[in-house]
């Protein structure tokens, strides 16, 4: 168990280092010059050189990379000169909005997807299974931005549903206010519900074919009890794995959803940094998103190892 966790931690650290190097190299790949961007287009070459020297951009690549990792290890993700604020402070300010959207979206995905998967597995090959398979395929294939615009159209532009825009305002944000959270969470959740339905159906079908399910039925257990108490309970491992991956990805910022609904989360913060050539902010948001994903995956690994001791010995 301990050796397994050590391997997972080392793997997570290697991912963080790799992403850190890649985000640092953005300063050399993108056509933007951070010093010129800060000084302005009309600044003289001497002014640009002074800014470049002050930021340490005139050193070698290895020197700058070492300095960058040194700052990150001390919790310094850089300074956004476009916003005149520390990058880590901006991320912390926008994280609560992303956290609310991530938790709500994941809840919608599981509340919609898991019952669909259980219903499909209970009657494989039936009409309900076929209809749910079609619905799952549509939800998985639908692009997130398209689904978001469909939700906006239904609640904002159709005359018959104009009242919805008063009940569920868009383009705004208030902490812990479900009116503002409803439409973004619904869009995010429906997009992920297809995955949970498919995973649940597959896991349930595997479990329903095992001997302990046959024994439970032979003892006279009701079908609902067999499905929920026995099969679904055992099939939760792959569902939890997917949930851990999703919550990490969502917490890193749901770029498309946040932009469609003007949700002030980390994803939108990263997107806004691109046209403004705010490289420190872009690098900080990418590295923070990676950190969240690695941490959530590690947490899921620990939970799975506790639920299934065989995993800890692999």
N, C-alpha and C positions, 0 to 999 in steps of 0.2 A: 504493500500500500504506500509506504513512504517513498520507495524507489520510483513508483509510478508517478506520484505527485511531483517528485523532483524532476523527472523527465518532462512532465507537462509544464512546469515552471520554466525550465531551461528553454523549452521550445517556444513558450510565449515571449521570453526575453529576446530570443533570436529574431522573432518576428518583429518585435518593437525596434530592435537595432536596424533591421533591414529596411523597415518603413522610414525610420528616422534618416537613414542615409539617402533613400530615394527622395524624400521630401526636401532634404537639404540640396540635393542636386537639381531641384527645380530652379534654383537661382541661376543655374548655368544653362539650363535647357530652354526656359521661356525667354522670349525676346525682350522682356521688360528689364530695365536697369533699376534696381532698388534705389540707388543713390540719385539717379536722374529723376525718378518718380517722386522722391521726397523733395528735391530741390526745385522741381518745376521745369517745364519745357524751356523757359526763357533764361534759366540760370546759366552762368558762365561755367566753362570747363573747370576753372579753379575752384569754384564753389562746390561743384560736383565731386571733385577730387578730395576736398576737405571732408565732405560728408562720407565719402567712401572710406577714408582713413578713420574717421570717428566710429564708423560701424564695424571696422575691422575687415572690410571687403577687399583690401589691397594685399592681404596675406595670401599664402598658398592655400590650395584646396584642403590639404590635410590640416593645416593650422586652423582654418575656419571651421572645419568639421569637428575638430577636437573642442574648439571653443563653444560650438553649438551644443554638443552633447553635455559639456560641462554646465552650461546654463540650464539645460533641460533637467539635469539631475538635481539642480538646486531649485526646481520649480519655476524657472524663468523661461517662458515660451516665446519671449521676444516682445517687442513693442510695435504696436500698429500706429505708424505716423499719420496715416490717413484719418484715423479716428482719435488719435492722440490719447491712447489708452493701452494698458498692458493686455497682451493677447489672452493670458490666462484669466484675467478679470472679465474680459468680454465673454469668454467661453462659460465661465461660472454664472454670469448673468443670464445667458441664454439657455443654460442647461435645464432649468426647471420646466421651461416650455417643452423642450424635447422629451424630458422624462414623462411628463403628463401624456403627451401624444403617444409615446412608445408603449406605456403601460395600457392605455385605453385601446390602442390599435391591436395589441397582442390579445387583450381580453376579448375584443370583438372577433378576432380570428379564431380563437379557441371555442368561444361560445357558439359560433356558427359552424365551424368546420368539424369539431369532434362529434356533435350529434348527427351531422350528415354522414360522417364516416361510419358511425355505429349503425345507423339505419340501413346504410348500403350493405354492410357486412352481415346484418341479420337476415337479409333476403337476397343473397347474391344471384345475379341473373334476372331478378324480377324487374318490374316496371320502376319501382322506387330506386333500385340500384342503377338502372340505365339513366333515369332522369338526373340523379345526383352526379353520375359520371359526366354527363353533358354539362351540368352546372359547374362542377369542379374544373373541367377543362376550360370553360369560358372564363372563370375567375382567375385561373392560372395564366391564361394567355392574354388577358386584358392588360394593356399598358397602364401603369399607375396614373400617368398624366391624363389619359383618356378617361379612365374611371372617375378621376377627380372632376374633370370638366362635365361629365355626365351628371354627377351629383350636383354640381353648381347649376347646371341647366335646369334640372328638375326642381330645385329649391329656390332659384333666383330669377329665372327668366320665363318659366311657364306661368301664364296669368292665373291658372287655377291653383298654383302653389305659391303665389307671392307672399302669402302669410308666413311661409316657412322661413323666409329671410329675416322676418322680425323675431321669430322664435329662436332661430339659429343664425346669429350674425356671422358674417365672414369678413376676412381682412382685418380682424381685431383679435385681441387676446387679453384675457383676464385670468389670473391664477385660480385654479380649482373651480372654474365656472363651466358647467357642462354645456351651456348654450353655445359657447364659442368652440368647445372641444368636439361636439357631436359630429359635424360633417367631416372634418379631417380624420377623426378616429374611425368613422364609418368607412371612409374611402380606404384608409390604410388596412383596416380589419378585413374588409371584403376581398382585398387583393391577396391577403394571406390565408383566407379561409379555405381556399381550394387546396393548398398544400396540406393543411391539417386534416382536411377530409380525406385526402388521398392516403396520407400516412396512417391515419386511424383505420381506414378500411383495410389496408394491407396488413397492418399489425393484428387487427382483430381476426381477419380470416386465418392468419397463421395460428393464433391462439385457439380459435374455435375448432380447429382440427386436432388438437392435442387430447391426450387421454384424460386429463383431469377435468376437462369440460364434459366429455362423454360420461364420466363418473358422476359429476354433479347433476347432469340431466337424468341419469339412471336412478339417482336417489330422489327424484321428484322435485328438484329445485325449479322454481319458476323461470321462464325464459328471460324475463327482465333481470332477475337476480344473476343468472348465468352471464348475461351480457355485461352488466355493470360491475357486479361484485367480483366476478372471476376474470373474465376475458379482458375487459377494459382496464382493470387494475394492473394486470400483468403487462398489458400493451402500452403502459404509460412511458416506458423507457425511451423509445424513439420519439414520442411526442415531446417529452421533456428536453431531449437533445435538440429538436427543432426549435423549441421555445427559447432555449438558451442562446442558440445562434441568432434568432430573430431579435431578442431583446438587446443583445449586444449591437447588432446592426442598426436597430432603430435608435438606440441611445447615441450612436455615433452621428445621428442626424439623417432624417428621411428627406433627402434633397428635393425630390420631385413633389411630394405632398406638401412640404413646407412652402415651396415656391408657389404652387397652385393656389393655396389658401392664405398666402402671405403670413404664414405662421412663424413667429420670431424665434426659431430654434437654431441649433448649431449648423444644420444643413444649409439653411438660408444664409447664415453668417458666412459660410465657406463660399457659397455661390456669389454673394455680394463682393467678396474679396477678389474675384477673378477680374471683372472689368475695371476695378479701381487699381489693379496691379499691386494689391496689398499682400506681398509674399509672406511676411511674418505671420499674418493672420491666417492665410491659407495653409501654411506649413503647420501652424499650431492646431488648427481644427482637424487636419488629417491625422496628425500624431495623436491627438486626444481621442479621436474616434477609434483609432487602432488600439489604444490602451483600454478603452471600454470594451471592445470586442474581445480582446485577449483575456481580460479579467472575467467577463461573463462566461466565456468558454471554459476557463479554469474552474469557475464555480460549478458549472454543469458537470464537469469531469469529476469533481469531488462528490457531488450528489449522486451521480451514477455509480461511483465506486462504493458509496455507502449502501445504496440500494441493491447492488449486485456485486458481491465480493469477488466474483471471478474477474471483473474488469481490472481491479487493483493488482492482479497477479499476471496480467498480460505484458 
